[in-house]
Amino acid sequence: MNWKKFIIGAIIGFTAAYVVPTRLKQRMISAEKALSLAKSSLQHQGSVSGSWIQTNPETYEKNNVIYTVYKGGVCRDNQQYEFIIDAYTGAIIETNPL
């Protein structure tokens, strides 16, 4: 076996093992982007005066479908709402008044 080919193959393998998971992670939108999408979506019902979001995504199950989500909330006047937003698509899955 040619050692050059072996070393080149090992380098390519290690590089692929590092790059593939990194690329898969990058498909998730950031928590800040998710918050921005949620605020703009919920602003149609009234102006948003405050907001928050958890920066770590978590798993959430609804109707036997498992999602990776961010949880957050918005304040409007005297009302507060919690939202659950899909970490990959940015679609709001659920909103609940607090």
URKAZI-V19232 format. One record per run of one state. SS is the DSSP state (helix for helix, strand for strand, loop for the rest). FROM is the first residue (numbers start at 1). LEN is the number of residues. Records with the same first field share a line. If there is no record, write none. Layout:
SS=FROM-LEN / FROM-LEN
This chain:
loop=1-2 / 27-4 / 46-4 / 54-4 / 63-2 / 77-2 / 87-5 / 98-1
helix=3-24 / 31-15
strand=50-4 / 58-5 / 65-12 / 79-8 / 92-6
